[in-house]
């Protein structure tokens, strides 16, 4: 099941907005790249809004830990 999910992500190459702190940002970006996605680490609220507007037609899953 996990293998199928990772293969699906890898085949679609999604753009992923990571909301994290500065300490974990590099690790999160590297993990995102490893599974085949492209990370965005936007700090400015305007950048987040722009990203959300551009992605509104796509499903944007959100996990908050």
PyMOL commands that place a pseudoatom at each C-alpha (Angstrom):
pseudoatom trace, name=CA, resn=UNK, resi=1, chain=A, elem=C, hetatm=0, pos=[0.000, 0.000, 0.000]
pseudoatom trace, name=CA, resn=UNK, resi=2, chain=A, elem=C, hetatm=0, pos=[2.735, 2.497, 0.946]
pseudoatom trace, name=CA, resn=UNK, resi=3, chain=A, elem=C, hetatm=0, pos=[4.711, 1.482, -2.130]
pseudoatom trace, name=CA, resn=UNK, resi=4, chain=A, elem=C, hetatm=0, pos=[1.679, 2.229, -4.332]
pseudoatom trace, name=CA, resn=UNK, resi=5, chain=A, elem=C, hetatm=0, pos=[1.202, 5.635, -2.733]
pseudoatom trace, name=CA, resn=UNK, resi=6, chain=A, elem=C, hetatm=0, pos=[4.847, 6.594, -3.242]
pseudoatom trace, name=CA, resn=UNK, resi=7, chain=A, elem=C, hetatm=0, pos=[4.757, 5.373, -6.854]
pseudoatom trace, name=CA, resn=UNK, resi=8, chain=A, elem=C, hetatm=0, pos=[1.619, 7.435, -7.445]
pseudoatom trace, name=CA, resn=UNK, resi=9, chain=A, elem=C, hetatm=0, pos=[3.255, 10.573, -6.014]
pseudoatom trace, name=CA, resn=UNK, resi=10, chain=A, elem=C, hetatm=0, pos=[6.441, 9.913, -7.967]
pseudoatom trace, name=CA, resn=UNK, resi=11, chain=A, elem=C, hetatm=0, pos=[4.540, 9.558, -11.250]
pseudoatom trace, name=CA, resn=UNK, resi=12, chain=A, elem=C, hetatm=0, pos=[2.546, 12.790, -10.752]
pseudoatom trace, name=CA, resn=UNK, resi=13, chain=A, elem=C, hetatm=0, pos=[5.393, 14.964, -9.405]
pseudoatom trace, name=CA, resn=UNK, resi=14, chain=A, elem=C, hetatm=0, pos=[3.113, 17.234, -7.335]
pseudoatom trace, name=CA, resn=UNK, resi=15, chain=A, elem=C, hetatm=0, pos=[4.038, 20.627, -5.972]
pseudoatom trace, name=CA, resn=UNK, resi=16, chain=A, elem=C, hetatm=0, pos=[3.871, 20.425, -2.155]
pseudoatom trace, name=CA, resn=UNK, resi=17, chain=A, elem=C, hetatm=0, pos=[3.642, 23.424, 0.162]
pseudoatom trace, name=CA, resn=UNK, resi=18, chain=A, elem=C, hetatm=0, pos=[5.484, 22.599, 3.382]
pseudoatom trace, name=CA, resn=UNK, resi=19, chain=A, elem=C, hetatm=0, pos=[4.638, 24.709, 6.411]
pseudoatom trace, name=CA, resn=UNK, resi=20, chain=A, elem=C, hetatm=0, pos=[7.367, 24.057, 8.935]
pseudoatom trace, name=CA, resn=UNK, resi=21, chain=A, elem=C, hetatm=0, pos=[9.922, 25.779, 11.129]
pseudoatom trace, name=CA, resn=UNK, resi=22, chain=A, elem=C, hetatm=0, pos=[13.390, 26.785, 9.929]
pseudoatom trace, name=CA, resn=UNK, resi=23, chain=A, elem=C, hetatm=0, pos=[15.095, 23.929, 11.768]
pseudoatom trace, name=CA, resn=UNK, resi=24, chain=A, elem=C, hetatm=0, pos=[13.083, 21.205, 10.026]
pseudoatom trace, name=CA, resn=UNK, resi=25, chain=A, elem=C, hetatm=0, pos=[12.696, 22.912, 6.622]
pseudoatom trace, name=CA, resn=UNK, resi=26, chain=A, elem=C, hetatm=0, pos=[15.715, 21.275, 4.985]
pseudoatom trace, name=CA, resn=UNK, resi=27, chain=A, elem=C, hetatm=0, pos=[14.749, 17.798, 6.173]
pseudoatom trace, name=CA, resn=UNK, resi=28, chain=A, elem=C, hetatm=0, pos=[11.155, 18.255, 5.000]
pseudoatom trace, name=CA, resn=UNK, resi=29, chain=A, elem=C, hetatm=0, pos=[12.310, 19.523, 1.609]
pseudoatom trace, name=CA, resn=UNK, resi=30, chain=A, elem=C, hetatm=0, pos=[14.689, 16.579, 1.193]
pseudoatom trace, name=CA, resn=UNK, resi=31, chain=A, elem=C, hetatm=0, pos=[11.989, 14.060, 2.117]
pseudoatom trace, name=CA, resn=UNK, resi=32, chain=A, elem=C, hetatm=0, pos=[9.586, 15.707, -0.320]
pseudoatom trace, name=CA, resn=UNK, resi=33, chain=A, elem=C, hetatm=0, pos=[12.218, 15.525, -3.083]
pseudoatom trace, name=CA, resn=UNK, resi=34, chain=A, elem=C, hetatm=0, pos=[13.007, 11.898, -2.239]
pseudoatom trace, name=CA, resn=UNK, resi=35, chain=A, elem=C, hetatm=0, pos=[9.445, 10.756, -2.896]
pseudoatom trace, name=CA, resn=UNK, resi=36, chain=A, elem=C, hetatm=0, pos=[9.405, 12.606, -6.209]
pseudoatom trace, name=CA, resn=UNK, resi=37, chain=A, elem=C, hetatm=0, pos=[7.492, 15.770, -5.331]
pseudoatom trace, name=CA, resn=UNK, resi=38, chain=A, elem=C, hetatm=0, pos=[8.623, 19.393, -5.520]
pseudoatom trace, name=CA, resn=UNK, resi=39, chain=A, elem=C, hetatm=0, pos=[8.694, 21.329, -2.245]
pseudoatom trace, name=CA, resn=UNK, resi=40, chain=A, elem=C, hetatm=0, pos=[7.738, 24.952, -1.651]
pseudoatom trace, name=CA, resn=UNK, resi=41, chain=A, elem=C, hetatm=0, pos=[8.685, 26.642, 1.608]
pseudoatom trace, name=CA, resn=UNK, resi=42, chain=A, elem=C, hetatm=0, pos=[6.785, 29.944, 1.402]
pseudoatom trace, name=CA, resn=UNK, resi=43, chain=A, elem=C, hetatm=0, pos=[6.979, 32.207, 4.443]
pseudoatom trace, name=CA, resn=UNK, resi=44, chain=A, elem=C, hetatm=0, pos=[5.061, 35.254, 3.307]
pseudoatom trace, name=CA, resn=UNK, resi=45, chain=A, elem=C, hetatm=0, pos=[1.256, 35.144, 3.618]
pseudoatom trace, name=CA, resn=UNK, resi=46, chain=A, elem=C, hetatm=0, pos=[0.879, 36.548, 0.080]
pseudoatom trace, name=CA, resn=UNK, resi=47, chain=A, elem=C, hetatm=0, pos=[2.936, 33.667, -1.319]
pseudoatom trace, name=CA, resn=UNK, resi=48, chain=A, elem=C, hetatm=0, pos=[0.679, 31.182, 0.454]
pseudoatom trace, name=CA, resn=UNK, resi=49, chain=A, elem=C, hetatm=0, pos=[-2.436, 32.815, -0.975]
pseudoatom trace, name=CA, resn=UNK, resi=50, chain=A, elem=C, hetatm=0, pos=[-0.926, 32.830, -4.482]
pseudoatom trace, name=CA, resn=UNK, resi=51, chain=A, elem=C, hetatm=0, pos=[-0.080, 29.146, -4.158]
pseudoatom trace, name=CA, resn=UNK, resi=52, chain=A, elem=C, hetatm=0, pos=[-3.579, 28.276, -2.929]
pseudoatom trace, name=CA, resn=UNK, resi=53, chain=A, elem=C, hetatm=0, pos=[-5.227, 30.206, -5.770]
pseudoatom trace, name=CA, resn=UNK, resi=54, chain=A, elem=C, hetatm=0, pos=[-3.068, 28.500, -8.395]
pseudoatom trace, name=CA, resn=UNK, resi=55, chain=A, elem=C, hetatm=0, pos=[-3.817, 25.091, -6.892]
pseudoatom trace, name=CA, resn=UNK, resi=56, chain=A, elem=C, hetatm=0, pos=[-7.553, 25.595, -6.352]
pseudoatom trace, name=CA, resn=UNK, resi=57, chain=A, elem=C, hetatm=0, pos=[-8.486, 23.178, -9.134]
pseudoatom trace, name=CA, resn=UNK, resi=58, chain=A, elem=C, hetatm=0, pos=[-6.277, 20.487, -7.655]
pseudoatom trace, name=CA, resn=UNK, resi=59, chain=A, elem=C, hetatm=0, pos=[-6.893, 18.614, -4.460]
pseudoatom trace, name=CA, resn=UNK, resi=60, chain=A, elem=C, hetatm=0, pos=[-4.708, 20.097, -1.766]
pseudoatom trace, name=CA, resn=UNK, resi=61, chain=A, elem=C, hetatm=0, pos=[-4.376, 17.629, 1.114]
pseudoatom trace, name=CA, resn=UNK, resi=62, chain=A, elem=C, hetatm=0, pos=[-3.280, 19.167, 4.381]
pseudoatom trace, name=CA, resn=UNK, resi=63, chain=A, elem=C, hetatm=0, pos=[-1.692, 17.387, 7.323]
pseudoatom trace, name=CA, resn=UNK, resi=64, chain=A, elem=C, hetatm=0, pos=[-0.924, 19.361, 10.426]
pseudoatom trace, name=CA, resn=UNK, resi=65, chain=A, elem=C, hetatm=0, pos=[1.179, 17.759, 13.111]
for i in range(1, 65): cmd.bond("trace and resi %d" % i, "trace and resi %d" % (i + 1))
show_as sticks, trace
zoom trace
